[in-house]
Amino acid sequence: MKKLFALSISLFCLTAQAQIIIVKDDISRQPIDLVTAISWNPKAFTISDRKGQLDLSTFSGSDSIVFQELGHEELVLSYSEVKKLENNELIMLRGEFDLDGITVSASRWKQAKRDIPSKIISVGREHIYFENPQTAADLLESTGEVYVQKSQLGGGSPMIRGFATNRVMISVDGVRMNNAIFRGGNVQNVISIDPLSVENTEVVFGPGSVIYGSDAIGGVMSFYTIEPTFSQGMEPVVGGNALVRYSSANSEQTGHIDFNIGGEKWAFVTSLSYSNYDDLMMGSNGPADYLRTDYAETVDGSDVMTLNQNGRKQISTAFSQYQLLQKVRYQPNEFWDITYSGRYSTTSDFGRYDRLIRYRGDTLHSAEWYYGPQEWMMHSVRVSNTSKNKIYDKMNITAAYQSFKESRNDRDFGSLYRNNRVERVYAPSLNVDFEQDLGKRHELFYGLESVFNLVDSRASIQNVQSGNNALSQTRYPSGSTWFSNSVYVSDRFRVNRKLTILSGARYSLIQINSEIDTTFLSIPVTSVALALGALNGSVGFAYKPTDKLQFNINGSTGFRAPNVDDVGKTFDSEPGSVVIPNADLQAEYAYNGEVGMIKIFKEFLKLETTVYYTYLNRAMVRRNTTLNGMDSVFFGGELSQVQSIQNAANAQVFGIQLGAEYKIVKGLSLASTFNYQKGEEELADGTVAPLRHAPPMFGVARINYQFKRVRAQISFRYNAKVSYNDLAPSERNKGYLYAKDGDGNPYTPAWYIFNCRASYQVKQNFMLTAGIENLFDLRYRPYSSGISASGRNFMATVKYSF
């Protein structure tokens, strides 16, 4: 009994000593995580957890505790004032417009956005929970500043400033996702990232090769997933979110859960999502060219054309997906922080819709064309140290291992033979990054990166009746390797309070080795061994004459080294063409210049504009060539023009990006983004033509309302027309993707849609979100896409936080 009494007294004392408060937003009244509390006397620092909790026990006696969080006004209170807070709740006011903000992707370290001369946008979990994107591609599209192409429902290929695929970079928690088989055609890898596991997404526009190396020409998309959080006191903290969502246009059924368990030194976070999508329904009002009138079926061993009872139903777009994230974090002391991360994503088979709607005469070209499961796995360990020494003030070491698997399976209508091709890439990598202050004005960022890719490629032909298999020509030379080693340095120089100069340089050495299999296709190239170096740099100026005005000037270079897809691939790029390896490729270089301005008018209006120009030299493009003196060969049963990837063109892109935010009254605002880009590419005959990945003018305008538990939005999305003359030559040959103009030529009509959505916080832990997308049920297809967008879509989400 005495022991029990003593234990009760001890627990009471511990509870009494703890000073835990909850930080909440003044409008939504929801807890705010990542709020920092700082005191200099006594010296103390802490960050709020997911429940908005701050343990201020170590701040006892402080006359000045500073509370800061991006998007809210700074608060300064004494410890005695904190103790008098009603219900132990600290209310933070949403900030007015300012030029501040934090970014990580510009240098791999946290920096103030006002010191960065490049355009950067950020979206957090609040945006994700409200917009409810089905995939990470939809998340990027929801920003209104990244254009997304889709060949099928299970896809999404981002376009940034006229570049896409292997000329833009995808990074997950600081690790590059681009691999040796990222192709010039549309890539779908971004859908392997679960948007419901993402804490923050940043997009850096323009070349980012100084920090990220090869491929970062058009921009860098950085996804930062949720991190394990530690407890604020002696008791473990447990919290998380559970979510279910339904969408009518493709009968989406998504379930998600994430939870965090945090102690003083150990913390764990787990995230799991499952989504199932049925065939997507397009809208009712628009070009009849997009309707799917019939589809192929196999009945009693024979292929037949079947009438589609509902032409709006895009048959063979259904698929499902699992996504898992697990992190374990250990912080032995205030200087060391170690995090293990494991990620896994896989899909079901999903049809390549754009290939399934091609005709050969009066029948469909393909009876089957589908991707096998797209699998991605990544394991990484990040070790961080903040004990200052002569070499660095902060250090991050990230060792990662990724594996990718994708497959292509196709069979012509009426054929007994199915082509099966399976690709795997194994990709270990190492990043070592340092930050060091050099006096009061200079901050140095430097490091190294090493990336190795091993490609495994298999191919077979299967008789669908007998089940017999025979080996066939692989897409890539199996056993090919791609090896990149780089060093970089970047300096932030604060000339004075108004002017900051950011400059940097990187040197990369890339090696490629491939042994070409000539068993099925006799070609003169039997091996590829490339070693090339690339030097690139950047310098930019951020000038802030006042707290409400900023001018940016930035010049940068980017590069893309050839990868295995460029030098060693043998494949049918499009009906009637076959691409063969080229052992003489070199890197392509981009030269970019941009100017920007941000202006705030009396706390109610914020305007932002960026004008840019990018010149791409020695661009790697497909060009006609010969094979053993012949310009055409039979490949896959079809007479095909022989092509190869060559450094045979130059390209240029000019564009302007505009943004505006207007606060009408508290809780009611307008926001708009506008994007215009015009790109041209040199053709084989020396003339120029529109650049394929430069989308038409596009943007979004939103009316936002938020008060207490209610948030609502009406948005207007638009896309300008692309006439036949403005289509790239390669797109003009894909008439099956486009609507027909008055002359019967393919083109993309202009379109605009209205969306509305709202959320209601029923209780502190319980939120309902609902919306209607494409309110007027427009039938439209975004530029270059092979699938029509969703028709009128009713979406509903229930989210519970604990």
Secondary structure, DSSP 8 states (H G I E B T S, - for coil): -HHHHHHHHHHHHHHHH--EEEEEETTT--B--S-EEEEETTEEEEE--TT-EEE-GGGTT-S-EEEEETTEEEEEE-HHHHHT-GGGEEEE-B--S-S--EESTTTSS-EEGGG--S-EEEEEHHHHHHH--SSHHHHHHTTTSSEEE-SSSS--EEEETTEEGGGSEEEETTEE---TT--SS---GGGGS-GGGEEEEEEEES--HHHH-TT-SSEEEEEEE------SSSS-EEEEEEEEEEETTTTEEEEEEEEEEE-SSEEEEEEEEEEEE--EE--SBS-GGG---EEEEEETTEEEEEE-SSTTEETT--EEEEEEEEEEEE-SSSSEEEEEEEEEEEE--EE-HHHHT-EETTEESEEEEEE---EEEEEEEEEEE----SS-SEEEEEEEEEEEEEEEEEEETT-SEEEEEEEEEEEEEEEEEEEEEETTTEEEEEEEEEEEEEEEEEEEEEETTT--EEE---SS-TT-EEEEEEEEEEEEEE-SSSEEEEEEEEEEEEEEEEE---SSS--S--EEEEEEEEEEEEEEEEEEEETTEEEEEEEEEEEE---HHHHH--EEEETTEEEE--TT---EEEEEEEEEEEEEETTTEEEEEEEEEEEEEEEEEEEE--BTTBSEEEETTEEEEEEEEEEEEEEEEEEEEEEEEEEEETTEEEEEEEEEEEEEEE-TTS-EEE-TT---SEEEEEEEEEETTEEEEEEEEEE--B-GGGS-HHHHT-GGGSEE-TTS-EEB--EEEEEEEEEEEEETTEEEEEEEESTT-B----TT-SS----SEEEEEEEEE-
